[in-house]
Amino acid sequence: MKKICFYSLVFFNLINAQTAEIMGIVIDRESQSPLSGVNIVSELGGTTSNKSGEFSLLADEGIEVSFSYIGYETINTILKSNMAILMTPTVLEGDEINVSATRAVLGVTPVSFSNLS
């Protein structure tokens, strides 16, 4: 009897633990064009979208997935089959950068330079 209970528990756990191939597409919200190279990460692993914006991920439906791409807002959502993810472009703001330069002085600056006419 104990063996039957043990094997039943193992069998039901194996059924629940099966992962499926979840497929979808990632699209730019404004231009409606596919996005290639989008990072798609879940607890179980990750992948990237192909040049057509399509992806496939071996995971369970219902787990949280993160879609990230440079220049776009990161999307955290629950994984479903046949997903269409619309990513919104965003501006990456940083601190102000000041660039300054000085001219090389002949005989003083320890670098080689030449004048072109």
N, C-alpha and C positions, 0 to 999 in steps of 0.2 A: 504494500500500500504506500509506503514511504517513497519507493522508487517511482511509482505512478505520479504521485504529487510532485516530486522533484522534476521529472521529465516534462510534466505539464507546465510547470512554472518556466522552465528553460525554453520550451517551445513557444509559449506566449510572449516571453521577453524577446525572442528572436523575431517574431512577427512584428512587434511594435518597434523594434530597433531598425527595421529596414529603411533605407534611404531611397529616394527616387530621384530621377534626373529632372530637375526643374529648368525649363527654358523660358527665355523672354528676349526683349529687345530694349535698348536704351536709345532715346531720341532727344534731340535738342528741342526744348519747349517752343522757342521762337521760330526757328527755321524749319522745324519738323524733319531735319536731316539726322541720319543715324550717327552715333558717337562711337568711335573705335578706341580701344584702350582704356575703357572705364574700369576702375578697380571695384570688384564685387567681393565682399568679405563677409563670412558668417563664422559662427563658433566652430564649425566643422572644417573650414578651409576657405579657399577663395579661387577666383578666376578673373579674367578680363574679357571685355567684349571684343568681338572680331571686327573686321573693317566694315561689316554691314550692321554693326551695333548689336548683333545677336550674342547671347551667352547661354551656357548651360552649366548647371551647378548640381553636384550630387549632395542632396541635403533633404531634410524633412520639411514638409510644408508646415508653416506656422512658426518657424524660428526667425529671429531678427537678422536682417541683412543690411549692410551698409554699402551704398553706391557713392564712390568719390571720383572726381576728375578735376584736374587743374583748370581753374577759371569757371567752375560751376559749384553751386551749393551742394553740400553732401546730403544725401537722402538716407534716412534710416527707416526701414519699413519691415513689415512681416512678409515672409516669402510665400508666394502662391504660384501655381503653375500658369504658364502663358502670360507672364507679366509684361506690361508696357510701361517703362519708367521714363517720365518726362523730366529732364534736368534743366534747371534754370541757370543761365549765365550770371555770373557775379563778378564784381570788381574786387580784386585783392588790393587793399589799401595798406600802405606801409608808411614808415616815417620819411620825412623829407631828406633827400640826399643832396649834398652840395659837392660839386665837382670843380676843382680849381687846378690850374696848371701854370707853370712858369717856363719861360724859354731858356734853353741852354745857352750858356755864355762861353764863347771861344776862349780856350786856355784856362777856364775856371771849372767848368762842369766836367766831371770824370766819365763822360760817355762820348762815344764817337757820333758825330752828326755831320751832315753836309748840306749846303745850300743848293737848291734846285731852281733853275730859271725856266 
